Amino acid sequence: MQLISDPAEMRQWSRTQRAAGHTIGLVPTMGFLHEGHLRLIDNARTKADLVVVSVFVNPTQFGPGEDYSTYPRDLERDRELIRDRGGQCVFAPETADMYGSDPVVMVRAGRLADHLCGPHRAGHFDGVLTIVAKLFNVVEPDVAVFGRKDAQQARIIARMVEDLDFPTEVAVAPTVRERDLVAMSSRNTYLTPDERTAARAIPRSLAQAHSLFLEGKTDSASLTASIRSVLGEEPLVDIEYVEAVDPDSLSPVTTADSDTIVALAVRLGKARLIDNIILGAGVEADEVVG
Ligand code: AMP
């Protein structure tokens, strides 16, 4: 397996592979990999001959006061996990390799960042789009795989590809959950044992909204209120937002249907955690490890 840090070398590797007739799948990550990331590699392997996993904690998607400096990092471990899962190349650039000294131009998410995480993380999705655009230009993948755990991110990236004519297919893979249905996240490492137990309220609240929907409740206000009430039973959980949005426009809907995305963000100790379901599918439709 290749480990590459230089963008020019990365592009050369990809071009050589493509010239030899291979297709390339890209799995962008910020590292500290867990099973959720590894299943994106599995997914990419079904869609492309060779899989490149990028490991880069992208400074432009963190706001002031967010966890950029404390974000967990362990490239050696990541590299072994990627190799064992069948990836052919790890692209792990330094910040200076990707951004140089004075980057000015960025990709903007526009109104797709008006709801959900956008208002709470000013500039976050512009940072995400900018790094993903750069990774696409460096790796030149045929397909890139993202997780539905970050549903807003996946949608915004798909829209960037559509609006800016990137020649890359965007695939979205299901959320991967721990046995107790808490969504896997590198940020779960911030949780104390009590906070980790309290986090179970997150999938429980989403499962309740799904049940209410199946019983015929479709007004978004009642569905999000039921989520708030389940989360409210956990004193350690501090709600940032709960919203029901259209899967394409990411705008709030007043009447939900089975395609509606119900998404939330909470603060739990040092961690900010997000989760979501497709309302008609529920938590049960996601993947559970173990
Ligand atoms: P991150 O390293 O957190 O930036 O995530 C890199 C990719 O992994 C993104 O496409 C995420 O959506 C995806 N991902 C992270 N956690 C999960 C999960 N629990 N299930 C599925 N995909 C995930």
Residues whose N, C-alpha, C, O or C-beta is under 5 A from the ligand:
A	BS01	AMP	P28 T29 M30 G31 G36 H37 V145 F146 G147 R148 K149 D150 A173 P174 T175 V176 A183 M184 S185
